[in-house]
Amino acid sequence: MDIVFERRGQGPPLVLLHGIGHRRQGWAPVMDMLAAEREVIAVDLPGFGDSPPLPPGTPYTLDAVVSALAGTFADLGLDRPHVAGNSLGGLFALEAADRGLASSVTALSPAGFFNALELRYGMSVLRASRLGARVPETVLTRLARSPRRRTLMFGMIYGRPDLMDIEALAGDARAMRDAPGFEPTLRAGRGTRFLGSCADVPVTIAWGTKDRLLLRSQAIRAQRRLPHARFVWLEGCGHVPMSDDPPRVAKVLLDGSAHPLLGSRPEAAAS
């Protein structure tokens, strides 16, 4: 399928995957810093941003989306790139590594480590955020001009929405509101957990200390599931940390991808 992407920079390839309801532009605060040392490919996942949804009748399962990503890697000439992701994108990055599609993975507050109660809470927050994004854009922009109101409106997702450009916030709200993949992805995620090990692949997991969507208990669960992973707390950052502290997040991404590229696994090449 035709995945929309932005590609720039030179060096080892680093693919960036956003979270549910988000878009490739969410990586803009760190793109220049990354592109100075990596060939960076920020993609819109199927059904989000400018990418078309999955074909009719195709469920938004891990298998379907990771298969679509594998096809995109092949189309772009990427053989086991470094992969980083935020939230849902972090789960996809871990799955890609577990399936032999990545040379390293850096996951920022990855999904897939919640229990049933935490899942219901997270789904409620996301649906409420999408409902709030449906207010008229002129009203949204007017409200967002106040730093205090901006924090009230977006504080469940971002640690420091007061630092963000109003147009970027409005664009994120549009992406959340208009994404055809939002509800099917949310429904498919009910039974989804990360159960892999990412054996022989370097893993970095970073979690914002102000993440109000995927809570600290899930970070601890992720550490237990992947005890060999390097773990980093992002002080003062929320669930989408790229705009909260761009230099810190860029360093985590560069450090996490500072490993040799690996050759294809036979089973990955055959899939």
C-alpha positions in Angstrom: 0.0 0.0 0.0 1.0 3.6 -0.5 2.4 4.8 2.9 3.1 8.5 3.0 6.4 9.4 4.5 9.0 12.2 4.9 12.6 11.2 4.3 15.7 13.3 4.9 19.3 13.3 6.2 22.2 10.9 5.7 23.5 8.0 7.6 22.1 4.8 9.0 18.3 4.6 8.3 16.0 5.4 11.3 12.2 4.8 10.7 9.9 6.8 13.0 6.4 5.5 13.9 3.8 7.7 15.5 1.0 6.8 17.9 -2.8 6.3 17.5 -4.5 9.4 16.1 -1.2 11.1 15.5 0.8 11.8 12.3 4.4 11.9 11.0 4.6 15.7 11.8 4.7 14.8 15.5 8.4 14.1 15.0 9.1 17.6 13.6 10.7 18.9 16.9 13.5 16.3 16.6 13.8 15.8 12.9 16.6 18.2 12.2 18.7 16.9 15.1 18.2 13.3 14.0 18.7 14.1 10.3 22.2 15.5 11.1 23.3 11.9 11.9 20.7 9.5 10.4 18.7 9.1 7.3 15.3 9.6 8.9 12.1 8.3 7.5 8.9 9.5 9.4 5.8 7.6 8.2 2.1 8.0 8.5 0.7 4.7 9.6 -2.2 3.1 7.6 -5.4 5.1 8.2 -3.6 8.0 9.9 -2.2 11.3 8.7 -2.1 11.3 4.9 -1.8 7.5 4.5 -4.8 5.6 3.2 -6.5 3.1 5.4 -5.9 -0.6 5.2 -7.8 -2.4 2.4 -11.5 -3.0 3.1 -12.0 -6.0 5.3 -8.5 -6.0 6.7 -8.4 -5.7 10.5 -6.0 -3.3 12.2 -4.1 -6.1 13.9 -0.4 -6.3 14.7 0.1 -8.8 11.9 -1.6 -6.6 9.3 0.1 -3.4 10.2 3.6 -4.9 10.7 3.2 -6.7 7.3 2.3 -3.3 5.7 5.4 -1.8 7.4 7.6 -4.7 6.1 6.3 -4.0 2.6 7.1 -0.3 3.0 10.6 -1.1 4.2 11.1 -3.2 1.1 9.7 -0.5 -1.2 12.1 2.0 0.3 15.1 -0.3 0.0 15.4 -0.6 3.8 16.9 -3.9 5.1 16.4 -4.0 8.8 16.6 -0.3 9.6 16.7 1.1 13.1 13.1 1.7 14.1 11.7 4.1 16.8 8.1 4.6 17.8 5.9 6.4 20.2 2.9 4.8 21.9 1.2 2.5 19.4 4.2 3.1 17.1 6.4 1.9 20.0 4.5 -1.4 20.0 4.9 -1.7 16.3 8.6 -1.0 16.6 9.0 -3.7 19.2 7.1 -6.1 17.0 9.2 -5.3 14.0 12.3 -6.0 16.0 10.9 -9.2 17.4 10.1 -10.4 13.8 13.6 -9.7 12.4 12.7 -6.4 10.6 14.8 -4.0 12.7 18.4 -3.6 13.7 17.4 -1.7 16.9 14.3 -0.4 18.5 13.7 2.7 20.6 10.2 2.8 22.1 8.8 5.9 23.7 6.0 5.0 26.1 5.1 1.9 24.0 1.6 0.4 24.1 1.1 -3.3 24.8 2.0 -3.4 28.5 -1.4 -2.5 30.1 -3.8 -4.6 32.1 -7.5 -4.6 31.5 -8.3 -1.7 33.8 -5.4 0.4 32.4 -6.7 -0.4 28.9 -10.2 0.8 29.6 -8.8 4.0 31.1 -6.5 4.6 28.1 -9.3 4.0 25.6 -11.6 6.4 27.5 -8.9 9.2 27.5 -8.2 8.7 23.7 -11.9 8.8 22.8 -12.4 11.9 25.0 -9.5 13.5 23.3 -10.9 12.7 19.9 -14.3 14.1 20.9 -12.7 17.3 22.1 -10.9 17.6 18.7 -14.3 17.9 17.0 -15.0 21.4 18.1 -14.8 24.0 15.3 -11.3 24.8 14.4 -11.8 28.5 15.0 -12.9 27.8 18.5 -10.0 25.4 19.1 -7.5 27.9 17.9 -9.0 30.7 20.0 -9.0 28.5 23.2 -5.4 27.3 22.5 -4.1 30.8 22.5 -4.2 30.7 26.3 -1.4 28.6 27.8 -3.6 27.6 30.7 -6.4 26.5 28.5 -3.9 24.7 26.2 -2.7 22.7 29.2 -6.3 21.8 30.1 -7.1 20.7 26.6 -4.0 18.8 25.7 -2.3 18.0 29.0 -3.4 14.3 29.0 -1.2 13.8 25.9 1.6 16.3 26.1 3.7 17.2 29.1 4.2 20.8 28.1 1.5 21.8 25.5 2.2 25.4 26.5 5.5 25.1 24.6 3.9 23.9 21.4 2.9 26.0 18.3 -0.8 26.6 18.1 -0.9 25.5 14.4 0.9 22.2 15.3 -1.7 21.5 18.1 -4.5 22.3 15.7 -3.0 20.0 13.1 -2.7 17.2 15.6 -6.3 17.7 16.6 -7.4 17.5 12.9 -5.3 14.3 12.6 -7.0 12.8 15.6 -10.5 13.8 14.5 -10.2 12.7 10.8 -8.2 9.4 11.1 -10.2 6.6 9.6 -7.9 4.1 11.3 -8.7 5.4 14.8 -11.7 3.3 15.9 -10.6 0.1 14.1 -7.2 0.4 15.7 -8.7 1.0 19.1 -11.0 -2.0 18.8 -8.2 -4.3 17.6 -6.0 -3.2 20.5 -8.3 -4.6 23.1 -6.6 -8.0 23.1 -3.2 -6.8 22.1 -0.2 -7.2 24.4 3.5 -7.3 23.6 4.6 -10.8 24.4 7.9 -10.9 22.5 11.5 -10.8 23.6 13.4 -8.9 20.9 16.2 -11.4 21.3 19.5 -10.2 19.9 18.2 -6.8 19.0 19.2 -3.7 21.1 16.2 -2.2 22.8 15.8 1.2 24.4 12.5 2.0 26.3 11.9 5.6 27.4 9.0 6.8 29.4 7.8 10.3 30.4 7.5 10.9 34.1 4.3 13.0 33.3 2.7 10.4 31.0 -1.0 10.5 32.0 -2.1 8.1 29.3 0.1 5.0 29.7 1.0 5.1 33.4 4.1 4.3 35.4 2.9 0.8 36.2 3.1 0.0 32.5 6.7 1.2 32.4 7.6 -1.1 35.2 5.8 -4.0 33.4 7.8 -3.2 30.2 11.1 -3.4 32.1 10.1 -6.8 33.5 9.1 -8.1 30.1 12.4 -6.9 28.5 15.0 -7.0 31.2 17.9 -6.6 28.8 16.5 -3.3 27.5 18.1 0.0 28.3 15.5 2.0 30.2 15.3 5.8 30.4 13.0 8.1 32.3 12.1 11.3 30.5 11.8 13.8 33.3 8.9 16.2 32.9 7.8 14.7 29.6 4.3 13.5 28.8 3.0 10.7 26.6 4.1 12.3 23.4 7.5 13.6 24.5 9.1 14.9 21.3 7.8 18.5 21.8 8.3 18.5 25.5 12.1 18.2 25.5 13.4 17.8 21.9 17.1 17.7 22.7 16.6 15.0 25.3 14.4 12.9 23.1 16.7 13.3 20.1 19.6 12.1 22.2 17.6 9.0 23.4 16.8 8.2 19.7 20.3 8.7 18.5 21.8 6.7 21.4 19.2 3.9 20.9 20.0 3.6 17.2 23.8 3.8 17.6 24.3 0.2 16.7 25.5 -1.7 13.6 22.9 -2.5 11.0 22.0 -6.2 11.1 21.5 -8.5 8.1 18.1 -10.0 7.2 16.9 -13.0 9.1 15.9 -15.8 6.6 12.4 -15.9 8.1 12.0 -12.1 7.8 13.2 -12.1 4.2 10.7 -14.8 3.4 7.7 -13.1 4.9 
